[in-house]
Amino acid sequence: MKNIKEHIKSGNFKPFYLLYGSEDYLKKLYRDKLKTAILGNSDDMNYSYFEGKSIDQNQLAEMAQTLPFFHDRRLILIEDSGLFKTQSELAGRLAGMPESTIIVFVEAEVDKRNKLYKLVKDKGSISEMNGLDEKNLKLFILSLLNQEGKKITPATLSYLLERTGADMVNIRNEAEKLLSYTMDREVITVEDIDAVVTVQITGKIFQMIDAIGSKLPDKALTLYYDLLALREKPLSILFLITRHFNILLQVKDLVSLGYHSSTISEKVKIPPFAAGKYISQTKNFTKKRLLEALEACTDIEEQIKTGRITEKIGLELLIVTFSKKG
């Protein structure tokens, strides 16, 4: 991202840009910044857009060879193409395009062995855009609130982040709801957050597992009933609980090997913000207990699917079993 900012500031652009990763907000932000800096706000004549896995590569290669009309540059934007996950001859065809052409790729995943990836790495700029850590997510929220003259205490800010989760698009949407709700009031409170911010499903799962690990069956069951009230199906909740315990097991193993949160985030493929929360939560469980929990999840799923127990009761049994004391 630093390179992109420098290129935009100087006006000196690379022929290729690859923005990839899990954070859609950042990819969209820098995609739009590049488009505006390269072409300005209204130059459709020298702009081409391709999307999806069925892109006509011949058409794309021909467009890349086309000189711009009454402009210094031609911009081609390509999104969600999957071109960095499959091998093709496109890299060779793009290698000789004119200096006036700039191509921006926006992808979720890439294979670094891919020929096109190697071309972009050699001649262009690559930016991996995954979730921010807790510190930078809080700075992001503060920047949204400060623009409207709003204030929030550190404790309330942490509470807000717990409810929104780490997705920046969701954070922005929930911040806009808060700004509209508080109107002329300067300070945002916990009560404001409770009134308008939608709790993410993953947040409630975190809270439920916390309650289970802290041996609070009543709280764990209340959170389970909250999820049901949000029209989450019991089997979907079971899937999320199973996934959560599986991540905790992986995180616990990596912590025991001395890995730091940033490396754990990368290896387990969880947002940097969430890594610290998972690490903290592993302290509530022994490795043996996590393995038992995963086995129990599998057993409950089998009982539900064979009709030996109802979905709702099966999940209640699982929650009570692992949150009871002793």
Buried (B, 14 or more C-beta within 10 A) or exposed (E): BEEBEEBBEEEEBBBBBBBBBBBBBBBBBBBEBBBEBBBEEEBEEBBBEBEEEEBEBEEBBEBBEBEBEEBEBBBBBBBBBBBBBEEEEBBEBBEEBEEBBBBBBBBBEBEEEBBBBEBBBEEBBBBEBBBBBBEEBBEBBBEBBEEEEBEBEEEBBEBBBBBBBBBBEBBBEBBEBBBEBBEEEEEBBBEBBEEEBEBBBBBBBBBBBBBBBEBBBEBBBEBBEBBBEEEBEBBEBBEBBBEBBBBBBBBBBBBEEEBEBEEBBEBBEBBBBBBBBBBEBBEBBEEEBBEBBBEBBEEBBEBBEEEEBEBBEBBBBBBBBBBEEE
